[in-house]
Amino acid sequence: MKWLLLGALLGVLLAVPQALDLTASAVDGMASQPLLVAFVLGAVARPHLTLPRRWTR
């Protein structure tokens, strides 16, 4: 599914030259918000973190 979305995005970027400017502006606007960047990085890293199975004594 992600390859399909990536292909659609690349197709739009190639078909509409102004879409590249719009996409770059949107990414720049989202990256300028530290809270959003921290949330996204945390959401991406969460599945890869190891959780303790039980308390050790």
All heavy atoms as atom14 arrays in JSON, in Angstrom:
{
  "sequence": "MKWLLLGALLGVLLAVPQALDLTASAVDGMASQPLLVAFVLGAVARPHLTLPRRWTR",
  "atom14_mask": [
    [1, 1, 1, 1, 1, 1, 1, 1, 0, 0, 0, 0, 0, 0],
    [1, 1, 1, 1, 1, 1, 1, 1, 1, 0, 0, 0, 0, 0],
    [1, 1, 1, 1, 1, 1, 1, 1, 1, 1, 1, 1, 1, 1],
    [1, 1, 1, 1, 1, 1, 1, 1, 0, 0, 0, 0, 0, 0],
    [1, 1, 1, 1, 1, 1, 1, 1, 0, 0, 0, 0, 0, 0],
    [1, 1, 1, 1, 1, 1, 1, 1, 0, 0, 0, 0, 0, 0],
    [1, 1, 1, 1, 0, 0, 0, 0, 0, 0, 0, 0, 0, 0],
    [1, 1, 1, 1, 1, 0, 0, 0, 0, 0, 0, 0, 0, 0],
    [1, 1, 1, 1, 1, 1, 1, 1, 0, 0, 0, 0, 0, 0],
    [1, 1, 1, 1, 1, 1, 1, 1, 0, 0, 0, 0, 0, 0],
    [1, 1, 1, 1, 0, 0, 0, 0, 0, 0, 0, 0, 0, 0],
    [1, 1, 1, 1, 1, 1, 1, 0, 0, 0, 0, 0, 0, 0],
    [1, 1, 1, 1, 1, 1, 1, 1, 0, 0, 0, 0, 0, 0],
    [1, 1, 1, 1, 1, 1, 1, 1, 0, 0, 0, 0, 0, 0],
    [1, 1, 1, 1, 1, 0, 0, 0, 0, 0, 0, 0, 0, 0],
    [1, 1, 1, 1, 1, 1, 1, 0, 0, 0, 0, 0, 0, 0],
    [1, 1, 1, 1, 1, 1, 1, 0, 0, 0, 0, 0, 0, 0],
    [1, 1, 1, 1, 1, 1, 1, 1, 1, 0, 0, 0, 0, 0],
    [1, 1, 1, 1, 1, 0, 0, 0, 0, 0, 0, 0, 0, 0],
    [1, 1, 1, 1, 1, 1, 1, 1, 0, 0, 0, 0, 0, 0],
    [1, 1, 1, 1, 1, 1, 1, 1, 0, 0, 0, 0, 0, 0],
    [1, 1, 1, 1, 1, 1, 1, 1, 0, 0, 0, 0, 0, 0],
    [1, 1, 1, 1, 1, 1, 1, 0, 0, 0, 0, 0, 0, 0],
    [1, 1, 1, 1, 1, 0, 0, 0, 0, 0, 0, 0, 0, 0],
    [1, 1, 1, 1, 1, 1, 0, 0, 0, 0, 0, 0, 0, 0],
    [1, 1, 1, 1, 1, 0, 0, 0, 0, 0, 0, 0, 0, 0],
    [1, 1, 1, 1, 1, 1, 1, 0, 0, 0, 0, 0, 0, 0],
    [1, 1, 1, 1, 1, 1, 1, 1, 0, 0, 0, 0, 0, 0],
    [1, 1, 1, 1, 0, 0, 0, 0, 0, 0, 0, 0, 0, 0],
    [1, 1, 1, 1, 1, 1, 1, 1, 0, 0, 0, 0, 0, 0],
    [1, 1, 1, 1, 1, 0, 0, 0, 0, 0, 0, 0, 0, 0],
    [1, 1, 1, 1, 1, 1, 0, 0, 0, 0, 0, 0, 0, 0],
    [1, 1, 1, 1, 1, 1, 1, 1, 1, 0, 0, 0, 0, 0],
    [1, 1, 1, 1, 1, 1, 1, 0, 0, 0, 0, 0, 0, 0],
    [1, 1, 1, 1, 1, 1, 1, 1, 0, 0, 0, 0, 0, 0],
    [1, 1, 1, 1, 1, 1, 1, 1, 0, 0, 0, 0, 0, 0],
    [1, 1, 1, 1, 1, 1, 1, 0, 0, 0, 0, 0, 0, 0],
    [1, 1, 1, 1, 1, 0, 0, 0, 0, 0, 0, 0, 0, 0],
    [1, 1, 1, 1, 1, 1, 1, 1, 1, 1, 1, 0, 0, 0],
    [1, 1, 1, 1, 1, 1, 1, 0, 0, 0, 0, 0, 0, 0],
    [1, 1, 1, 1, 1, 1, 1, 1, 0, 0, 0, 0, 0, 0],
    [1, 1, 1, 1, 0, 0, 0, 0, 0, 0, 0, 0, 0, 0],
    [1, 1, 1, 1, 1, 0, 0, 0, 0, 0, 0, 0, 0, 0],
    [1, 1, 1, 1, 1, 1, 1, 0, 0, 0, 0, 0, 0, 0],
    [1, 1, 1, 1, 1, 0, 0, 0, 0, 0, 0, 0, 0, 0],
    [1, 1, 1, 1, 1, 1, 1, 1, 1, 1, 1, 0, 0, 0],
    [1, 1, 1, 1, 1, 1, 1, 0, 0, 0, 0, 0, 0, 0],
    [1, 1, 1, 1, 1, 1, 1, 1, 1, 1, 0, 0, 0, 0],
    [1, 1, 1, 1, 1, 1, 1, 1, 0, 0, 0, 0, 0, 0],
    [1, 1, 1, 1, 1, 1, 1, 0, 0, 0, 0, 0, 0, 0],
    [1, 1, 1, 1, 1, 1, 1, 1, 0, 0, 0, 0, 0, 0],
    [1, 1, 1, 1, 1, 1, 1, 0, 0, 0, 0, 0, 0, 0],
    [1, 1, 1, 1, 1, 1, 1, 1, 1, 1, 1, 0, 0, 0],
    [1, 1, 1, 1, 1, 1, 1, 1, 1, 1, 1, 0, 0, 0],
    [1, 1, 1, 1, 1, 1, 1, 1, 1, 1, 1, 1, 1, 1],
    [1, 1, 1, 1, 1, 1, 1, 0, 0, 0, 0, 0, 0, 0],
    [1, 1, 1, 1, 1, 1, 1, 1, 1, 1, 1, 0, 0, 0]
  ],
  "atom14_positions": [
    [[0.82, -1.19, 0.0], [0.0, 0.0, 0.0], [0.87, 1.26, 0.0], [0.55, 2.22, -0.68], [-0.93, -0.05, 1.22], [-1.85, 1.1, 1.32], [-3.06, 1.01, 0.02], [-3.99, 2.45, 0.3], [0.0, 0.0, 0.0], [0.0, 0.0, 0.0], [0.0, 0.0, 0.0], [0.0, 0.0, 0.0], [0.0, 0.0, 0.0], [0.0, 0.0, 0.0]],
    [[1.96, 1.22, 0.8], [2.79, 2.42, 0.84], [3.49, 2.65, -0.49], [3.74, 3.79, -0.86], [3.78, 2.37, 2.0], [4.94, 1.45, 1.83], [5.89, 1.56, 3.0], [6.94, 0.5, 2.93], [7.87, 0.55, 4.03], [0.0, 0.0, 0.0], [0.0, 0.0, 0.0], [0.0, 0.0, 0.0], [0.0, 0.0, 0.0], [0.0, 0.0, 0.0]],
    [[3.8, 1.58, -1.23], [4.43, 1.76, -2.54], [3.44, 2.37, -3.53], [3.82, 3.16, -4.4], [4.96, 0.43, -3.08], [6.12, -0.06, -2.27], [6.13, -1.14, -1.44], [7.41, 0.52, -2.18], [7.35, -1.26, -0.85], [8.17, -0.26, -1.29], [8.02, 1.62, -2.76], [9.48, 0.04, -0.97], [9.33, 1.91, -2.44], [10.04, 1.12, -1.56]],
    [[2.17, 2.02, -3.37], [1.14, 2.6, -4.23], [0.98, 4.09, -3.96], [0.9, 4.9, -4.88], [-0.19, 1.87, -4.0], [-1.36, 2.27, -4.89], [-1.05, 1.95, -6.34], [-2.6, 1.54, -4.44], [0.0, 0.0, 0.0], [0.0, 0.0, 0.0], [0.0, 0.0, 0.0], [0.0, 0.0, 0.0], [0.0, 0.0, 0.0], [0.0, 0.0, 0.0]],
    [[0.98, 4.47, -2.69], [0.89, 5.88, -2.33], [2.12, 6.66, -2.79], [2.01, 7.79, -3.27], [0.7, 6.04, -0.83], [-0.65, 5.56, -0.28], [-0.65, 5.62, 1.22], [-1.77, 6.37, -0.87], [0.0, 0.0, 0.0], [0.0, 0.0, 0.0], [0.0, 0.0, 0.0], [0.0, 0.0, 0.0], [0.0, 0.0, 0.0], [0.0, 0.0, 0.0]],
    [[3.3, 6.05, -2.63], [4.52, 6.7, -3.09], [4.52, 6.89, -4.6], [4.9, 7.95, -5.1], [5.75, 5.89, -2.66], [7.1, 6.45, -3.05], [7.34, 7.8, -2.38], [8.21, 5.5, -2.7], [0.0, 0.0, 0.0], [0.0, 0.0, 0.0], [0.0, 0.0, 0.0], [0.0, 0.0, 0.0], [0.0, 0.0, 0.0], [0.0, 0.0, 0.0]],
    [[4.05, 5.89, -5.32], [3.96, 6.0, -6.77], [2.97, 7.07, -7.2], [3.21, 7.82, -8.14], [0.0, 0.0, 0.0], [0.0, 0.0, 0.0], [0.0, 0.0, 0.0], [0.0, 0.0, 0.0], [0.0, 0.0, 0.0], [0.0, 0.0, 0.0], [0.0, 0.0, 0.0], [0.0, 0.0, 0.0], [0.0, 0.0, 0.0], [0.0, 0.0, 0.0]],
    [[1.85, 7.16, -6.48], [0.86, 8.21, -6.8], [1.43, 9.59, -6.53], [1.24, 10.52, -7.33], [-0.4, 7.98, -5.98], [0.0, 0.0, 0.0], [0.0, 0.0, 0.0], [0.0, 0.0, 0.0], [0.0, 0.0, 0.0], [0.0, 0.0, 0.0], [0.0, 0.0, 0.0], [0.0, 0.0, 0.0], [0.0, 0.0, 0.0], [0.0, 0.0, 0.0]],
    [[2.15, 9.74, -5.43], [2.77, 11.03, -5.11], [3.81, 11.41, -6.16], [3.84, 12.54, -6.63], [3.41, 10.99, -3.72], [4.16, 12.25, -3.3], [3.19, 13.41, -3.16], [4.91, 12.01, -2.02], [0.0, 0.0, 0.0], [0.0, 0.0, 0.0], [0.0, 0.0, 0.0], [0.0, 0.0, 0.0], [0.0, 0.0, 0.0], [0.0, 0.0, 0.0]],
    [[4.63, 10.46, -6.56], [5.63, 10.75, -7.58], [4.98, 11.07, -8.92], [5.46, 11.94, -9.65], [6.6, 9.57, -7.72], [7.58, 9.37, -6.57], [8.4, 8.11, -6.79], [8.46, 10.58, -6.39], [0.0, 0.0, 0.0], [0.0, 0.0, 0.0], [0.0, 0.0, 0.0], [0.0, 0.0, 0.0], [0.0, 0.0, 0.0], [0.0, 0.0, 0.0]],
    [[3.89, 10.38, -9.24], [3.17, 10.67, -10.48], [2.6, 12.08, -10.49], [2.67, 12.79, -11.49], [0.0, 0.0, 0.0], [0.0, 0.0, 0.0], [0.0, 0.0, 0.0], [0.0, 0.0, 0.0], [0.0, 0.0, 0.0], [0.0, 0.0, 0.0], [0.0, 0.0, 0.0], [0.0, 0.0, 0.0], [0.0, 0.0, 0.0], [0.0, 0.0, 0.0]],
    [[2.03, 12.51, -9.36], [1.49, 13.86, -9.27], [2.62, 14.88, -9.35], [2.49, 15.91, -10.02], [0.67, 14.03, -7.97], [0.34, 15.48, -7.71], [-0.6, 13.21, -8.04], [0.0, 0.0, 0.0], [0.0, 0.0, 0.0], [0.0, 0.0, 0.0], [0.0, 0.0, 0.0], [0.0, 0.0, 0.0], [0.0, 0.0, 0.0], [0.0, 0.0, 0.0]],
    [[3.74, 14.6, -8.69], [4.86, 15.54, -8.73], [5.42, 15.69, -10.14], [5.86, 16.78, -10.53], [5.96, 15.1, -7.76], [5.64, 15.26, -6.28], [6.78, 14.7, -5.44], [5.37, 16.69, -5.91], [0.0, 0.0, 0.0], [0.0, 0.0, 0.0], [0.0, 0.0, 0.0], [0.0, 0.0, 0.0], [0.0, 0.0, 0.0], [0.0, 0.0, 0.0]],
    [[5.41, 14.61, -10.91], [5.9, 14.69, -12.29], [4.88, 15.33, -13.22], [5.24, 16.04, -14.16], [6.27, 13.3, -12.8], [7.52, 12.68, -12.18], [7.68, 11.25, -12.66], [8.75, 13.49, -12.53], [0.0, 0.0, 0.0], [0.0, 0.0, 0.0], [0.0, 0.0, 0.0], [0.0, 0.0, 0.0], [0.0, 0.0, 0.0], [0.0, 0.0, 0.0]],
    [[3.6, 15.1, -12.98], [2.56, 15.61, -13.87], [2.28, 17.1, -13.65], [1.98, 17.82, -14.58], [1.28, 14.81, -13.67], [0.0, 0.0, 0.0], [0.0, 0.0, 0.0], [0.0, 0.0, 0.0], [0.0, 0.0, 0.0], [0.0, 0.0, 0.0], [0.0, 0.0, 0.0], [0.0, 0.0, 0.0], [0.0, 0.0, 0.0], [0.0, 0.0, 0.0]],
    [[2.37, 17.54, -12.4], [2.04, 18.94, -12.07], [3.29, 19.58, -11.46], [3.63, 19.3, -10.31], [0.87, 19.0, -11.06], [0.5, 20.43, -10.77], [-0.32, 18.22, -11.58], [0.0, 0.0, 0.0], [0.0, 0.0, 0.0], [0.0, 0.0, 0.0], [0.0, 0.0, 0.0], [0.0, 0.0, 0.0], [0.0, 0.0, 0.0], [0.0, 0.0, 0.0]],
    [[3.99, 20.42, -12.2], [5.25, 21.01, -11.7], [5.07, 21.85, -10.43], [5.95, 21.89, -9.59], [5.73, 21.88, -12.85], [5.04, 21.36, -14.05], [3.75, 20.79, -13.59], [0.0, 0.0, 0.0], [0.0, 0.0, 0.0], [0.0, 0.0, 0.0], [0.0, 0.0, 0.0], [0.0, 0.0, 0.0], [0.0, 0.0, 0.0], [0.0, 0.0, 0.0]],
    [[3.92, 22.5, -10.24], [3.71, 23.31, -9.06], [3.51, 22.46, -7.81], [3.62, 22.96, -6.69], [2.48, 24.22, -9.23], [2.62, 25.23, -10.33], [2.18, 24.66, -11.68], [1.76, 23.53, -11.78], [2.32, 25.47, -12.71], [0.0, 0.0, 0.0], [0.0, 0.0, 0.0], [0.0, 0.0, 0.0], [0.0, 0.0, 0.0], [0.0, 0.0, 0.0]],
    [[3.21, 21.18, -7.98], [2.99, 20.31, -6.82], [4.26, 20.13, -6.01], [4.2, 19.93, -4.8], [2.46, 18.96, -7.29], [0.0, 0.0, 0.0], [0.0, 0.0, 0.0], [0.0, 0.0, 0.0], [0.0, 0.0, 0.0], [0.0, 0.0, 0.0], [0.0, 0.0, 0.0], [0.0, 0.0, 0.0], [0.0, 0.0, 0.0], [0.0, 0.0, 0.0]],
    [[5.42, 20.23, -6.66], [6.68, 20.1, -5.93], [6.86, 21.25, -4.96], [7.24, 21.04, -3.81], [7.86, 20.04, -6.91], [9.24, 19.88, -6.28], [9.31, 18.58, -5.48], [10.31, 19.91, -7.33], [0.0, 0.0, 0.0], [0.0, 0.0, 0.0], [0.0, 0.0, 0.0], [0.0, 0.0, 0.0], [0.0, 0.0, 0.0], [0.0, 0.0, 0.0]],
    [[6.53, 22.46, -5.39], [6.62, 23.62, -4.49], [5.63, 23.49, -3.34], [5.97, 23.79, -2.19], [6.36, 24.91, -5.26], [7.42, 25.2, -6.3], [8.56, 24.72, -6.12], [7.11, 25.88, -7.29], [0.0, 0.0, 0.0], [0.0, 0.0, 0.0], [0.0, 0.0, 0.0], [0.0, 0.0, 0.0], [0.0, 0.0, 0.0], [0.0, 0.0, 0.0]],
    [[4.43, 23.05, -3.65], [3.41, 22.88, -2.61], [3.81, 21.81, -1.61], [3.66, 21.99, -0.4], [2.07, 22.53, -3.26], [0.89, 22.35, -2.32], [0.58, 23.67, -1.62], [-0.31, 21.84, -3.08], [0.0, 0.0, 0.0], [0.0, 0.0, 0.0], [0.0, 0.0, 0.0], [0.0, 0.0, 0.0], [0.0, 0.0, 0.0], [0.0, 0.0, 0.0]],
    [[4.36, 20.7, -2.1], [4.79, 19.62, -1.22], [5.95, 20.07, -0.34], [5.98, 19.78, 0.85], [5.2, 18.39, -2.05], [4.11, 18.03, -2.88], [5.57, 17.23, -1.16], [0.0, 0.0, 0.0], [0.0, 0.0, 0.0], [0.0, 0.0, 0.0], [0.0, 0.0, 0.0], [0.0, 0.0, 0.0], [0.0, 0.0, 0.0], [0.0, 0.0, 0.0]],
    [[6.91, 20.78, -0.92], [8.05, 21.27, -0.14], [7.6, 22.26, 0.92], [8.08, 22.23, 2.05], [9.07, 21.91, -1.07], [0.0, 0.0, 0.0], [0.0, 0.0, 0.0], [0.0, 0.0, 0.0], [0.0, 0.0, 0.0], [0.0, 0.0, 0.0], [0.0, 0.0, 0.0], [0.0, 0.0, 0.0], [0.0, 0.0, 0.0], [0.0, 0.0, 0.0]],
    [[6.63, 23.11, 0.59], [6.11, 24.06, 1.58], [5.39, 23.34, 2.71], [5.52, 23.71, 3.88], [5.16, 25.04, 0.9], [5.83, 25.81, -0.05], [0.0, 0.0, 0.0], [0.0, 0.0, 0.0], [0.0, 0.0, 0.0], [0.0, 0.0, 0.0], [0.0, 0.0, 0.0], [0.0, 0.0, 0.0], [0.0, 0.0, 0.0], [0.0, 0.0, 0.0]],
    [[4.62, 22.32, 2.38], [3.89, 21.57, 3.4], [4.85, 20.84, 4.33], [4.68, 20.84, 5.56], [2.93, 20.59, 2.75], [0.0, 0.0, 0.0], [0.0, 0.0, 0.0], [0.0, 0.0, 0.0], [0.0, 0.0, 0.0], [0.0, 0.0, 0.0], [0.0, 0.0, 0.0], [0.0, 0.0, 0.0], [0.0, 0.0, 0.0], [0.0, 0.0, 0.0]],
    [[5.87, 20.21, 3.77], [6.86, 19.49, 4.59], [7.63, 20.48, 5.46], [7.89, 20.22, 6.65], [7.81, 18.66, 3.7], [8.99, 18.14, 4.48], [7.03, 17.52, 3.06], [0.0, 0.0, 0.0], [0.0, 0.0, 0.0], [0.0, 0.0, 0.0], [0.0, 0.0, 0.0], [0.0, 0.0, 0.0], [0.0, 0.0, 0.0], [0.0, 0.0, 0.0]],
    [[7.99, 21.62, 4.92], [8.69, 22.64, 5.68], [7.83, 23.17, 6.82], [8.31, 23.38, 7.93], [9.11, 23.78, 4.76], [9.94, 24.82, 5.48], [10.8, 24.42, 6.29], [9.72, 26.02, 5.23], [0.0, 0.0, 0.0], [0.0, 0.0, 0.0], [0.0, 0.0, 0.0], [0.0, 0.0, 0.0], [0.0, 0.0, 0.0], [0.0, 0.0, 0.0]],
    [[6.56, 23.37, 6.55], [5.65, 23.85, 7.59], [5.48, 22.84, 8.72], [5.43, 23.2, 9.9], [0.0, 0.0, 0.0], [0.0, 0.0, 0.0], [0.0, 0.0, 0.0], [0.0, 0.0, 0.0], [0.0, 0.0, 0.0], [0.0, 0.0, 0.0], [0.0, 0.0, 0.0], [0.0, 0.0, 0.0], [0.0, 0.0, 0.0], [0.0, 0.0, 0.0]],
    [[5.39, 21.56, 8.38], [5.25, 20.53, 9.41], [6.54, 20.34, 10.19], [6.52, 20.07, 11.39], [4.81, 19.21, 8.78], [3.35, 19.21, 8.39], [2.79, 17.61, 7.84], [3.38, 17.59, 6.17], [0.0, 0.0, 0.0], [0.0, 0.0, 0.0], [0.0, 0.0, 0.0], [0.0, 0.0, 0.0], [0.0, 0.0, 0.0], [0.0, 0.0, 0.0]],
    [[7.69, 20.45, 9.51], [8.97, 20.24, 10.19], [9.32, 21.4, 11.11], [10.15, 21.25, 12.0], [10.08, 20.06, 9.15], [0.0, 0.0, 0.0], [0.0, 0.0, 0.0], [0.0, 0.0, 0.0], [0.0, 0.0, 0.0], [0.0, 0.0, 0.0], [0.0, 0.0, 0.0], [0.0, 0.0, 0.0], [0.0, 0.0, 0.0], [0.0, 0.0, 0.0]],
    [[8.68, 22.55, 10.92], [8.98, 23.69, 11.78], [8.25, 23.62, 13.11], [8.46, 24.47, 13.97], [8.63, 24.99, 11.06], [7.23, 25.08, 10.89], [0.0, 0.0, 0.0], [0.0, 0.0, 0.0], [0.0, 0.0, 0.0], [0.0, 0.0, 0.0], [0.0, 0.0, 0.0], [0.0, 0.0, 0.0], [0.0, 0.0, 0.0], [0.0, 0.0, 0.0]],
    [[7.41, 22.61, 13.31], [6.67, 22.44, 14.56], [7.33, 21.32, 15.36], [7.17, 20.15, 15.05], [5.23, 22.08, 14.24], [4.6, 23.04, 13.28], [3.3, 23.59, 13.77], [2.77, 23.1, 14.75], [2.81, 24.6, 13.11], [0.0, 0.0, 0.0], [0.0, 0.0, 0.0], [0.0, 0.0, 0.0], [0.0, 0.0, 0.0], [0.0, 0.0, 0.0]],
    [[8.08, 21.68, 16.41], [8.83, 20.66, 17.14], [7.95, 19.6, 17.81], [8.33, 18.44, 17.9], [9.61, 21.44, 18.19], [9.32, 22.86, 17.98], [8.32, 23.0, 16.9], [0.0, 0.0, 0.0], [0.0, 0.0, 0.0], [0.0, 0.0, 0.0], [0.0, 0.0, 0.0], [0.0, 0.0, 0.0], [0.0, 0.0, 0.0], [0.0, 0.0, 0.0]],
    [[6.76, 19.98, 18.27], [5.89, 19.02, 18.92], [5.42, 17.95, 17.93], [5.4, 16.76, 18.25], [4.68, 19.73, 19.54], [3.72, 18.85, 20.32], [4.45, 18.23, 21.51], [2.53, 19.65, 20.79], [0.0, 0.0, 0.0], [0.0, 0.0, 0.0], [0.0, 0.0, 0.0], [0.0, 0.0, 0.0], [0.0, 0.0, 0.0], [0.0, 0.0, 0.0]],
    [[5.1, 18.36, 16.73], [4.67, 17.41, 15.71], [5.81, 16.48, 15.31], [5.61, 15.27, 15.18], [4.15, 18.16, 14.48], [3.66, 17.29, 13.33], [2.39, 16.55, 13.72], [3.41, 18.13, 12.11], [0.0, 0.0, 0.0], [0.0, 0.0, 0.0], [0.0, 0.0, 0.0], [0.0, 0.0, 0.0], [0.0, 0.0, 0.0], [0.0, 0.0, 0.0]],
    [[7.01, 17.02, 15.17], [8.17, 16.2, 14.81], [8.46, 15.19, 15.91], [8.7, 14.01, 15.64], [9.4, 17.09, 14.54], [10.65, 16.25, 14.34], [9.16, 17.97, 13.32], [0.0, 0.0, 0.0], [0.0, 0.0, 0.0], [0.0, 0.0, 0.0], [0.0, 0.0, 0.0], [0.0, 0.0, 0.0], [0.0, 0.0, 0.0], [0.0, 0.0, 0.0]],
    [[8.4, 15.61, 17.18], [8.65, 14.69, 18.29], [7.59, 13.6, 18.35], [7.9, 12.43, 18.61], [8.68, 15.47, 19.6], [0.0, 0.0, 0.0], [0.0, 0.0, 0.0], [0.0, 0.0, 0.0], [0.0, 0.0, 0.0], [0.0, 0.0, 0.0], [0.0, 0.0, 0.0], [0.0, 0.0, 0.0], [0.0, 0.0, 0.0], [0.0, 0.0, 0.0]],
    [[6.33, 13.94, 18.11], [5.27, 12.94, 18.12], [5.46, 11.91, 17.02], [5.33, 10.7, 17.25], [3.9, 13.62, 17.97], [2.77, 12.65, 17.9], [2.31, 12.02, 19.04], [2.17, 12.35, 16.68], [1.27, 11.12, 18.98], [1.14, 11.45, 16.61], [0.68, 10.83, 17.76], [0.0, 0.0, 0.0], [0.0, 0.0, 0.0], [0.0, 0.0, 0.0]],
    [[5.78, 12.37, 15.82], [5.97, 11.45, 14.7], [7.17, 10.53, 14.94], [7.1, 9.33, 14.7], [6.12, 12.23, 13.37], [6.57, 11.33, 12.24], [4.81, 12.91, 13.03], [0.0, 0.0, 0.0], [0.0, 0.0, 0.0], [0.0, 0.0, 0.0], [0.0, 0.0, 0.0], [0.0, 0.0, 0.0], [0.0, 0.0, 0.0], [0.0, 0.0, 0.0]],
    [[8.26, 11.09, 15.44], [9.44, 10.26, 15.73], [9.14, 9.23, 16.81], [9.57, 8.09, 16.74], [10.62, 11.13, 16.13], [11.25, 11.95, 15.01], [12.35, 12.85, 15.57], [11.79, 11.05, 13.91], [0.0, 0.0, 0.0], [0.0, 0.0, 0.0], [0.0, 0.0, 0.0], [0.0, 0.0, 0.0], [0.0, 0.0, 0.0], [0.0, 0.0, 0.0]],
    [[8.39, 9.63, 17.83], [7.99, 8.69, 18.88], [7.08, 7.6, 18.37], [7.2, 6.43, 18.74], [0.0, 0.0, 0.0], [0.0, 0.0, 0.0], [0.0, 0.0, 0.0], [0.0, 0.0, 0.0], [0.0, 0.0, 0.0], [0.0, 0.0, 0.0], [0.0, 0.0, 0.0], [0.0, 0.0, 0.0], [0.0, 0.0, 0.0], [0.0, 0.0, 0.0]],
    [[6.14, 7.96, 17.5], [5.22, 6.97, 16.93], [5.96, 5.99, 16.03], [5.63, 4.81, 15.98], [4.11, 7.68, 16.15], [0.0, 0.0, 0.0], [0.0, 0.0, 0.0], [0.0, 0.0, 0.0], [0.0, 0.0, 0.0], [0.0, 0.0, 0.0], [0.0, 0.0, 0.0], [0.0, 0.0, 0.0], [0.0, 0.0, 0.0], [0.0, 0.0, 0.0]],
    [[6.98, 6.46, 15.34], [7.76, 5.57, 14.47], [8.65, 4.64, 15.3], [8.79, 3.46, 14.99], [8.61, 6.4, 13.48], [9.63, 5.54, 12.77], [7.71, 7.09, 12.47], [0.0, 0.0, 0.0], [0.0, 0.0, 0.0], [0.0, 0.0, 0.0], [0.0, 0.0, 0.0], [0.0, 0.0, 0.0], [0.0, 0.0, 0.0], [0.0, 0.0, 0.0]],
    [[9.21, 5.15, 16.39], [10.13, 4.35, 17.2], [9.41, 3.39, 18.14], [9.99, 2.39, 18.57], [11.03, 5.28, 18.02], [0.0, 0.0, 0.0], [0.0, 0.0, 0.0], [0.0, 0.0, 0.0], [0.0, 0.0, 0.0], [0.0, 0.0, 0.0], [0.0, 0.0, 0.0], [0.0, 0.0, 0.0], [0.0, 0.0, 0.0], [0.0, 0.0, 0.0]],
    [[8.16, 3.64, 18.47], [7.44, 2.84, 19.47], [7.42, 1.35, 19.18], [7.67, 0.55, 20.08], [6.01, 3.38, 19.59], [5.12, 2.59, 20.5], [5.3, 3.07, 21.91], [4.25, 2.49, 22.75], [4.52, 1.76, 23.81], [5.76, 1.56, 24.18], [3.55, 1.26, 24.52], [0.0, 0.0, 0.0], [0.0, 0.0, 0.0], [0.0, 0.0, 0.0]],
    [[7.12, 0.89, 17.97], [7.08, -0.57, 17.74], [8.44, -1.24, 17.89], [8.51, -2.45, 18.1], [6.58, -0.71, 16.31], [5.99, 0.6, 15.96], [6.65, 1.62, 16.81], [0.0, 0.0, 0.0], [0.0, 0.0, 0.0], [0.0, 0.0, 0.0], [0.0, 0.0, 0.0], [0.0, 0.0, 0.0], [0.0, 0.0, 0.0], [0.0, 0.0, 0.0]],
    [[9.52, -0.49, 17.8], [10.85, -1.08, 17.84], [11.44, -1.1, 19.24], [12.53, -1.65, 19.44], [11.79, -0.33, 16.9], [11.3, -0.33, 15.48], [11.33, -1.45, 14.69], [10.74, 0.64, 14.72], [10.82, -1.17, 13.51], [10.45, 0.1, 13.5], [0.0, 0.0, 0.0], [0.0, 0.0, 0.0], [0.0, 0.0, 0.0], [0.0, 0.0, 0.0]],
    [[10.77, -0.5, 20.2], [11.27, -0.49, 21.57], [10.96, -1.82, 22.25], [9.91, -2.41, 22.05], [10.63, 0.66, 22.36], [10.95, 2.06, 21.88], [10.16, 3.07, 22.69], [12.43, 2.34, 22.01], [0.0, 0.0, 0.0], [0.0, 0.0, 0.0], [0.0, 0.0, 0.0], [0.0, 0.0, 0.0], [0.0, 0.0, 0.0], [0.0, 0.0, 0.0]],
    [[11.89, -2.27, 23.08], [11.65, -3.49, 23.83], [10.96, -3.13, 25.14], [11.33, -2.17, 25.81], [12.97, -4.23, 24.11], [13.82, -3.38, 24.85], [13.65, -4.65, 22.82], [0.0, 0.0, 0.0], [0.0, 0.0, 0.0], [0.0, 0.0, 0.0], [0.0, 0.0, 0.0], [0.0, 0.0, 0.0], [0.0, 0.0, 0.0], [0.0, 0.0, 0.0]],
    [[9.98, -3.92, 25.49], [9.25, -3.7, 26.73], [9.65, -4.76, 27.74], [9.78, -5.94, 27.39], [7.74, -3.76, 26.48], [7.2, -2.7, 25.54], [5.72, -2.96, 25.27], [7.37, -1.32, 26.14], [0.0, 0.0, 0.0], [0.0, 0.0, 0.0], [0.0, 0.0, 0.0], [0.0, 0.0, 0.0], [0.0, 0.0, 0.0], [0.0, 0.0, 0.0]],
    [[9.81, -4.39, 29.0], [10.1, -5.41, 30.0], [8.89, -6.33, 30.17], [7.75, -5.9, 30.21], [10.37, -4.61, 31.26], [9.78, -3.28, 31.03], [9.75, -3.06, 29.57], [0.0, 0.0, 0.0], [0.0, 0.0, 0.0], [0.0, 0.0, 0.0], [0.0, 0.0, 0.0], [0.0, 0.0, 0.0], [0.0, 0.0, 0.0], [0.0, 0.0, 0.0]],
    [[9.16, -7.62, 30.25], [8.07, -8.61, 30.35], [7.48, -8.64, 31.76], [6.29, -8.79, 31.93], [8.56, -9.99, 29.97], [9.05, -10.06, 28.54], [7.9, -9.87, 27.59], [8.4, -9.86, 26.22], [7.87, -9.15, 25.26], [6.85, -8.37, 25.5], [8.36, -9.2, 24.06], [0.0, 0.0, 0.0], [0.0, 0.0, 0.0], [0.0, 0.0, 0.0]],
    [[8.32, -8.54, 32.78], [7.84, -8.51, 34.15], [8.9, -7.85, 35.02], [10.04, -7.67, 34.61], [7.52, -9.91, 34.66], [8.73, -10.83, 34.72], [8.34, -12.22, 35.18], [9.55, -12.92, 35.51], [9.8, -13.48, 36.68], [8.88, -13.48, 37.61], [10.93, -14.09, 36.92], [0.0, 0.0, 0.0], [0.0, 0.0, 0.0], [0.0, 0.0, 0.0]],
    [[8.52, -7.5, 36.21], [9.46, -6.86, 37.12], [10.46, -7.88, 37.62], [10.11, -9.01, 37.93], [8.72, -6.27, 38.3], [7.89, -5.09, 37.91], [6.56, -5.08, 37.66], [8.35, -3.77, 37.67], [6.15, -3.84, 37.29], [7.24, -3.01, 37.29], [9.6, -3.16, 37.74], [7.33, -1.66, 36.99], [9.67, -1.81, 37.44], [8.56, -1.09, 37.07]],
    [[11.7, -7.49, 37.7], [12.73, -8.37, 38.25], [12.95, -8.02, 39.71], [12.76, -6.9, 40.14], [14.05, -8.21, 37.48], [14.44, -6.85, 37.55], [13.86, -8.62, 36.03], [0.0, 0.0, 0.0], [0.0, 0.0, 0.0], [0.0, 0.0, 0.0], [0.0, 0.0, 0.0], [0.0, 0.0, 0.0], [0.0, 0.0, 0.0], [0.0, 0.0, 0.0]],
    [[13.36, -8.99, 40.47], [13.59, -8.76, 41.91], [15.04, -8.89, 42.25], [15.81, -9.52, 41.71], [12.8, -9.76, 42.73], [11.33, -9.56, 42.56], [10.59, -10.52, 43.44], [9.19, -10.35, 43.16], [8.29, -10.18, 44.09], [8.62, -10.19, 45.35], [7.04, -10.04, 43.78], [0.0, 0.0, 0.0], [0.0, 0.0, 0.0], [0.0, 0.0, 0.0]]
  ]
}
